[in-house]
Amino acid sequence: VLGQNYPGDEVAGDITQIPSEAIPDFDVLLGGFPCQAFSAAGKRMGFADTRGTLFFEVERIVRDKQPLGFLLENVEGLVKHDRGRTLQTIVGNLRLLGYHVDYRVLNACEFGLAQDRNRIYIVGTRQRNVSLEGHRTVKATLNNVLERGLLCHHSPTVDRLLALGPVEKLHGLSLKDKRGGAGNVHSWDIGLKGEVTPRQRALLNALLLQRRKRKWAEEIGIEWMDGMPLTEGEIATFFEDTQLHEMLGDLVAKRYLSYEHPKQRVEVTGPTGRTGYARVPDPTKPKGYNIVAGKLSYEVSKILNPNGIAPTLVATDMQRLYVPDGQGLRRLTLREGLRLFGYPESYRLEVTEQAGFDLLGNTVAVPVVEWVAGRLIETMNIAAHLDGKDANWLPNRRYGKSIETPRWEEIKVLYTGED
């Protein structure tokens, strides 16, 4: 994809295998480090995950190359990971290298994108602090990016969803066997794994609510988790039915329920030697019935509301996002996905649909990065002006040439609409 859009650029390879002296001098480092180690979608192992330790490669390059500034992006979960200690380590280490470091969580939906995407942006310069306050809020909806009249999709799942009523009734609905209120449809609501009786549906809904109560874990001496398997006897305390045993067996056979041991929380050691936690079945505890949860098991995870915005788009879920088109439903297209991140129409993404969505789920919100980069450049230009240098250009001491950058007044017009 890099070659499709920037044919003159080359990928150097695995940064952990490239010594600092082999990296050409540069003025500004733009980048980040894998977010899975800190995200809600991952296991939040942080620096215990080898992906999390890639920050120290960023630190190495900044230390050895001494750029004038840097801009890093990561998931919002970095802010609270390990009670804030991970972020303190990152910011503290960068400050020890002689940089003024600032950070702020910014949401793409405030920068003209129809996506709820909070990300932390970490910036630094050698001269002075960068203010990330004061952006003008620009709103958009999915109607601004969705195309019309495309081929709609038909499958047992989609057709069962459409059978619920007019397509407008489906706007914003999620398909997942978890709690979700009025905006959620369960697989048993549409008979996706097999038809269920109204009484079985009531049982599943009751179990969905009851299994999260802490008393069940306390009674069997296990650390609580949201989603405990409950024995038939425990279920009978809140759901009375003479056919309970038969109902449970039928729901297991149809895979609405699983029959499993509770899971204990145990300490595990990552590849780097740091510790984290995982859940493993405890065979010493009695088996119980649990909801077979997991929205990723269905081809549709959410039907987007054209009058609203998309949730945070992640690689594991983007192919399961559907949009209304006429009176039908279809998947989000790659071009629409690019628009949701602010890429220009000229941007090429000539890969398979799956590869494209994997890339999009891990990319950045272009207008937000442009605004933050503008603030970074403005700060560097102010510092250069105070030093008696030309404030309309980045210092040209690195490559022997300078890169023209717009004045901040022009950036405000382009990205905030201010006159």
C-alpha positions in Angstrom: 0.0 0.0 0.0 2.9 2.3 0.7 4.3 1.7 -2.7 0.9 2.3 -4.3 0.7 5.8 -2.9 4.3 6.7 -2.4 6.3 4.7 -5.0 9.5 6.5 -4.1 9.5 5.3 -0.5 10.9 2.0 0.7 10.1 -0.1 3.8 13.4 -0.6 5.6 12.3 -3.7 7.5 12.0 -4.7 11.2 13.1 -1.7 13.2 14.4 -3.9 16.0 17.0 -5.3 13.6 18.1 -1.9 12.3 21.0 -0.2 14.2 20.6 3.6 14.8 23.6 4.4 12.8 21.9 2.9 9.7 19.0 5.3 10.0 19.5 8.6 8.1 19.3 11.8 10.1 15.8 13.3 10.2 13.9 16.3 11.7 10.7 14.8 13.0 9.8 11.2 14.1 6.2 10.3 13.3 4.9 7.0 14.4 3.9 4.8 17.3 4.1 1.3 18.7 1.6 -1.6 18.5 -1.5 -0.8 20.5 -2.7 -4.3 21.3 -0.6 -4.6 24.4 -2.6 -1.6 25.9 -6.0 -1.8 24.2 -9.4 -3.1 25.5 -9.4 -5.4 22.5 -6.1 -7.0 23.6 -5.1 -8.5 26.9 -3.7 -5.3 28.3 -0.4 -6.9 29.2 1.5 -3.7 28.3 5.2 -4.0 28.6 4.8 -7.7 29.5 3.8 -8.1 25.8 6.7 -8.1 23.3 4.6 -5.7 21.2 4.5 -3.2 24.1 8.3 -3.3 24.4 8.5 -1.7 20.9 8.2 1.6 22.6 11.8 1.2 23.8 12.8 1.1 20.1 11.1 4.5 19.6 13.1 5.7 22.7 16.3 4.3 21.3 15.9 6.1 17.9 14.9 9.4 19.6 17.9 9.1 21.9 20.4 8.2 19.2 19.2 10.4 16.4 18.1 13.5 18.5 15.3 14.7 16.1 13.9 18.2 16.6 10.5 16.7 17.5 8.3 13.7 17.5 4.6 12.7 17.3 3.4 9.4 18.6 -0.2 7.9 18.5 -1.7 5.1 20.6 -4.9 3.8 22.0 -6.7 5.6 24.8 -6.2 2.6 27.1 -2.6 3.6 27.4 -3.7 6.4 29.8 -5.0 4.1 32.5 -2.9 1.0 31.8 -1.2 -0.2 35.0 -2.9 2.7 36.9 -1.2 5.2 34.7 2.3 3.9 35.4 2.9 2.8 31.8 2.2 6.3 30.4 4.3 7.8 33.2 7.2 5.6 32.1 6.8 6.6 28.4 6.6 10.3 29.1 9.3 10.3 31.8 11.7 8.4 29.6 11.2 10.9 26.7 11.6 13.9 29.0 14.9 12.4 30.3 16.1 12.6 26.7 15.8 16.4 26.8 12.4 16.9 25.3 9.4 18.9 26.3 6.6 16.3 26.2 2.9 16.8 26.1 0.0 14.5 25.4 -3.8 14.6 25.0 -6.6 12.2 24.1 -8.5 13.5 21.1 -11.6 12.0 19.4 -11.8 11.8 15.7 -15.5 12.6 15.8 -14.6 16.2 16.7 -12.4 16.6 13.6 -15.1 16.0 10.9 -15.0 12.2 10.9 -18.1 10.0 11.5 -16.3 7.7 13.9 -16.0 7.7 17.7 -12.3 7.1 18.0 -10.4 8.3 21.1 -6.6 8.1 20.7 -3.7 9.5 22.8 -1.3 11.8 20.9 2.2 12.3 22.5 4.3 15.2 21.1 7.6 16.6 22.0 10.2 19.2 20.9 13.6 20.1 22.2 12.7 23.8 22.4 9.3 24.2 24.1 6.0 22.6 25.0 3.3 21.9 22.3 -0.2 23.0 23.2 -2.9 20.4 22.1 -5.7 22.6 23.4 -8.2 24.6 21.4 -9.2 22.7 18.3 -12.5 23.7 16.8 -15.1 20.9 16.8 -16.4 19.8 13.4 -19.1 17.1 13.2 -20.1 14.6 10.5 -22.4 11.7 10.1 -22.2 8.4 8.2 -24.5 10.0 5.6 -21.4 12.1 4.6 -19.4 9.0 3.6 -21.9 6.2 2.6 -22.6 5.4 -1.0 -26.0 4.5 -2.3 -27.4 1.9 -4.7 -24.7 -0.8 -4.1 -25.4 -4.5 -4.2 -27.0 -5.6 -0.9 -26.1 -8.8 0.9 -28.3 -11.9 1.5 -27.6 -14.7 3.9 -29.6 -16.5 6.6 -28.3 -14.0 9.2 -29.1 -10.9 7.2 -32.5 -12.2 6.1 -33.5 -13.0 9.7 -32.5 -9.5 10.7 -34.5 -7.9 7.9 -37.5 -10.0 9.0 -37.6 -8.0 12.2 -39.2 -5.1 10.4 -38.4 -2.1 8.2 -34.6 -1.5 7.7 -34.9 1.8 9.6 -35.7 -0.3 12.7 -32.3 -1.9 12.5 -30.3 1.3 12.6 -27.7 1.1 15.3 -28.5 -2.5 16.4 -25.7 -4.9 17.4 -25.9 -8.7 17.1 -24.2 -10.2 20.1 -25.1 -12.6 22.9 -24.2 -10.1 25.7 -26.0 -7.4 27.6 -26.7 -4.4 25.5 -30.1 -3.0 26.2 -32.6 -1.9 23.6 -29.8 -1.5 21.0 -28.9 -5.2 21.1 -30.3 -8.3 19.3 -29.4 -11.7 20.6 -28.9 -14.7 18.3 -31.9 -16.4 20.0 -34.1 -13.4 19.2 -33.9 -14.3 15.6 -33.5 -18.1 15.9 -30.0 -17.9 14.4 -28.8 -21.3 15.8 -32.2 -22.9 15.8 -35.7 -21.9 16.9 -36.4 -21.4 20.6 -39.6 -21.2 22.5 -40.6 -18.0 24.3 -39.9 -19.8 27.6 -36.4 -20.7 26.4 -35.8 -17.1 25.4 -36.9 -15.9 28.8 -34.4 -18.4 30.4 -31.5 -17.1 28.2 -32.3 -13.5 29.1 -32.5 -14.3 32.8 -29.2 -16.2 32.7 -27.6 -13.3 30.8 -28.3 -11.0 33.7 -27.8 -13.4 36.6 -24.4 -14.8 35.6 -22.7 -11.6 36.4 -23.6 -11.5 40.1 -20.7 -11.8 42.5 -22.5 -14.1 44.9 -22.1 -17.1 42.5 -18.3 -16.8 42.7 -18.3 -16.3 46.4 -20.4 -19.5 47.0 -17.9 -21.7 45.2 -14.8 -19.9 46.3 -13.5 -18.6 43.0 -12.5 -15.1 42.0 -15.5 -13.3 40.3 -15.7 -12.8 36.6 -18.5 -11.1 34.6 -20.1 -14.2 33.1 -20.0 -17.1 35.5 -21.3 -20.5 34.4 -24.2 -21.5 36.7 -25.3 -25.0 37.7 -28.8 -26.2 37.1 -29.5 -25.9 40.8 -28.3 -22.3 40.9 -30.4 -21.5 37.8 -33.4 -23.0 39.5 -33.2 -20.4 42.3 -34.2 -17.6 39.9 -35.9 -19.5 37.1 -38.5 -22.1 38.0 -39.7 -24.5 35.4 -40.6 -28.2 35.5 -38.9 -28.6 32.1 -35.7 -26.7 33.1 -33.4 -29.7 32.7 -34.7 -30.5 29.2 -34.6 -26.8 28.2 -31.0 -26.5 29.2 -30.0 -29.6 27.3 -31.8 -28.4 24.2 -30.0 -25.0 24.4 -26.7 -26.7 24.7 -27.4 -28.9 21.7 -28.3 -25.8 19.7 -25.1 -24.0 21.0 -26.8 -21.2 22.7 -25.3 -22.5 25.9 -22.1 -24.2 26.8 -21.6 -26.6 29.7 -18.2 -25.7 31.3 -16.1 -25.3 34.4 -15.7 -21.9 36.0 -12.4 -20.1 35.2 -9.8 -19.1 37.7 -7.7 -16.0 37.3 -4.1 -17.1 37.2 -0.8 -15.3 36.9 1.1 -15.9 33.7 4.6 -14.8 32.6 5.1 -13.2 29.2 8.0 -13.8 26.8 9.9 -10.9 28.3 9.6 -12.3 31.8 7.0 -9.8 33.0 3.8 -11.1 34.5 0.1 -10.8 33.5 -3.1 -12.6 34.2 -5.3 -15.1 32.3 -8.4 -17.1 32.9 -8.2 -20.9 32.8 -10.9 -23.6 33.6 -10.8 -25.0 37.1 -11.8 -28.7 36.9 -12.2 -28.9 40.7 -15.3 -26.7 40.5 -18.7 -28.0 39.3 -19.6 -27.5 35.6 -22.4 -25.0 34.8 -24.3 -23.4 32.0 -23.0 -20.3 30.3 -24.0 -18.1 27.3 -21.9 -18.9 24.2 -20.9 -15.2 23.9 -18.8 -13.5 21.4 -20.0 -11.1 18.7 -17.2 -12.1 16.4 -18.8 -15.4 15.9 -21.5 -13.8 13.7 -21.1 -12.3 10.2 -22.9 -9.2 11.4 -21.7 -7.4 14.5 -23.4 -4.1 14.1 -25.7 -2.3 11.7 -24.5 1.3 11.5 -27.0 4.2 11.7 -26.5 6.5 8.7 -27.7 9.5 10.8 -25.1 8.8 13.5 -21.4 7.9 13.7 -19.5 4.6 13.6 -18.0 3.1 16.8 -14.3 2.8 17.1 -13.3 0.8 14.1 -10.9 -2.1 14.9 -9.3 -4.7 12.6 -11.2 -7.7 14.1 -14.6 -6.2 13.5 -14.6 -4.1 10.4 -15.7 -6.8 8.0 -18.7 -7.4 10.2 -20.1 -3.9 10.0 -23.2 -3.5 7.9 -24.9 -0.4 6.6 -28.4 0.1 5.2 -28.7 0.6 1.5 -32.3 1.2 0.3 -34.3 -1.5 2.0 -31.4 -3.9 2.3 -28.1 -4.4 4.1 -24.6 -4.6 2.9 -21.0 -4.6 4.3 -19.1 -1.3 4.7 -16.8 -0.9 1.6 -13.1 -0.2 1.7 -13.6 3.2 0.2 -16.2 4.1 2.9 -13.7 2.8 5.5 -11.0 5.1 4.1 -13.4 8.1 4.3 -14.1 7.2 8.0 -10.4 7.8 8.7 -10.2 10.9 6.5 -8.1 9.6 3.7 -8.5 11.5 0.4 -10.4 10.0 -2.5 -7.1 9.6 -4.4 -5.7 7.3 -1.8 -5.2 3.8 -3.2 -5.9 0.6 -1.2 -5.6 -2.1 -3.8 -5.6 -5.2 -1.6 -8.1 -7.9 -0.7 -11.1 -6.8 1.4 -9.9 -8.6 4.4 -6.3 -7.2 4.2 -7.7 -3.7 3.6 -9.9 -3.8 6.7 -7.0 -5.2 8.8 -5.0 -2.2 7.7 -7.8 0.3 8.3 -8.5 -1.0 11.8 -4.9 -0.2 12.8 -4.5 3.1 10.9 -4.8 6.7 12.2 -7.4 9.4 11.8 -5.8 11.6 9.2 -7.4 15.0 10.1 -6.4 14.6 13.8 -2.8 13.8 12.9 -2.7 16.7 10.5 -4.0 19.1 13.3 -1.6 17.7 15.9 1.3 17.9 13.3 0.3 21.5 12.6 0.6 22.4 16.2 4.0 20.6 16.4 5.2 22.5 13.4 3.8 25.8 14.7 5.7 25.3 17.9 8.9 24.5 16.1 8.5 27.5 13.9 8.0 29.8 16.9 11.1 28.4 18.5 13.0 28.9 15.3 11.8 32.5 15.1 12.9 33.2 18.6 16.3 31.8 17.6 16.4 34.3 14.7 15.7 31.6 12.0 13.1 31.6 9.2 9.8 30.7 11.0 8.0 29.7 7.8 10.2 26.7 7.2 11.4 23.7 9.2 15.1 24.0 9.9 17.0 22.4 7.0 20.0 21.1 8.8 19.3 17.4 8.2 18.9 16.5 4.5 20.4 19.6 3.1 16.9 20.7 1.9 13.8 22.0 3.6 10.2 20.9 3.4 7.7 23.6 2.9 5.0 23.6 5.5 1.8 25.7 5.6 1.6 28.6 8.0 -0.6 28.0 11.0 -3.2 30.5 9.7 -3.6 28.3 6.6 -3.9 25.2 8.6 -6.7 26.7 10.7 -8.7 27.6 7.5 -8.2 24.1 6.1 -9.0 22.0 9.2 -11.2 24.1 11.4 -13.1 26.3 8.9 -12.0 29.5 10.7 -11.5 32.6 8.7 
